Amino acid sequence: MSAVGQHSATNAAELVKDPAVKAALEAAKANEAQTIADQIRFCEVPAPSFKETARGEVLKRTFEQLGLQNVRVDKAGNVLGDYPGAAPRPRLVLAAHLDTVFPEGTDVKVKREGPGNNILRGPGIGDDCRGLAVLVAIVREMKKARVQTPGSITFVANVGEEGLGDLRGVKELFGTTMKDQIDRFVSIDGTGVHVTNVAVGSHRYRVTFKGPGGHSFGAFGMANPIGAMGRAIAKINEIQVPKQPKTTFNVGRVGGGTSVNSIPFDGWMEVDMRSSDPASLAAVDASFQKAVDAAVVEENQRWGKPGMITATKELVGDRPAGSTPENSAIVRSGLETATVLGFSANLGEGSTDSNLPMSLKIPAITIGGGGRGREAHALTESFDTIDSWMGTQHALLLTIALAQR
């Protein structure tokens, strides 16, 4: 049994000389077929946001079978398992999310395509079934090689990363389940070999416009909730945002009304806005608020019915912005471990589970799980398995590196 020594969190070149670490890395490549099989197995269990229980049970059984300690499920539905080190701290949390963007009833059967059957096609196959499979592979190979670390690791398959899940899994993790117990955090999300150190924050609103409604002919002249919504959308589309830091807005969904010949009594829209800069996000949010309020006033004035149309703005998603400095130990380790293995990893930005710890100033990054993913969030999502072992090795070595004192 080999014990990894007192290396700094970024000294990957020394770590790969350790016999146990070397054995684990070699096994990660040799056993990539098992990792891919797990990826398919997890993907074929439906897991829409808020309904991740079935897939979570599969991960719980897998954690138990691999010998993780204290395997449990918290109140949010996160599945946790511990890999104790010589000491309880520092504690690294390595996570991948259970949920997908696809609704209940989606066909989640994974198909193999390509001359060498190297293309896997199925909703969620890359995002984030790849992350879950790599998470499990790390446990498997560390256990087999008997890798010991000075610090401890908690492996987490978390809920609620996608869409209106609004990071509820990591919010529970950092707010209650493991509050004040997490020293470093890595999320495996997506494909390729990359390091995300900038968190794109987002605000998401559901805006509901209401009025009395009536017959389109008999009650003509009455202010129209959908008319107000249309005015609001037009105003939102005129909002000016900075190119750097990139700041965006989008009206993504609309609905309302009862029939073509009825003045509707309600109309609704869902709006998303994003930026990696908290001040820019706050500014576009303020402009959105003004646009909605002004649209309501204008619609009521147009028909001479002040106060008839109202609008309620419900915040349904709040992902904090933040970043982990490029010169921090965890970012340097993410890049160095790739270099030592002969790969290259680029820094980037994104909206992932790492948003929350970054906003809390806890060292955090998100990495890819290897391979090449395409058409994420589409029913035709695909994953190319060629050289996907690179992502497994990178995540494995990084995990060991960050479990140092």
GIDA-V848095 format. One line per field, one symbol per residue. burial: I if it has 9 or more other ideal C-beta (glycine too) atoms within 8 Angstrom, else O. A space follows every 50 residues. Layout:
burial->???
//
This chain:
burial->OIOIOOIOIIIIOIIIOIOIIIIIIOIIIOIIOIIIOIIIIIIIIIIIIO IIOIIIOIIIOIIIOIOIOOIOOIOIIIIIIIIOIOOOOIIIIIIIIIII IIOOOIOIOIOOOOOOOOIIIIIIIIIIIIIIIIIIIIIIIIIIIOIIII IIIIIIIIIIIIOOIIIIIIIIIIOOIIOOOIIIIIIIIIIIIIIIIIII IIIIIIIIIIIOIIOIOOIOOIIIIIIIIOIIIIIIOOIOIOOOOIIIIO IOOIOIIOOOOIIIIIIIIIIIIIIIIIOIIOIIIOIIIOIIIIIIOIII OOIOIOOIIOIOIOOIIOIIIIIIOOOIIIIIIIIIIIIIIOIOIOIIOI IIIIIIIIIOOIIIIIIIIIIOIIOIOOOOIIIIIOOIIIIIIIIIIIII IIIIO
//
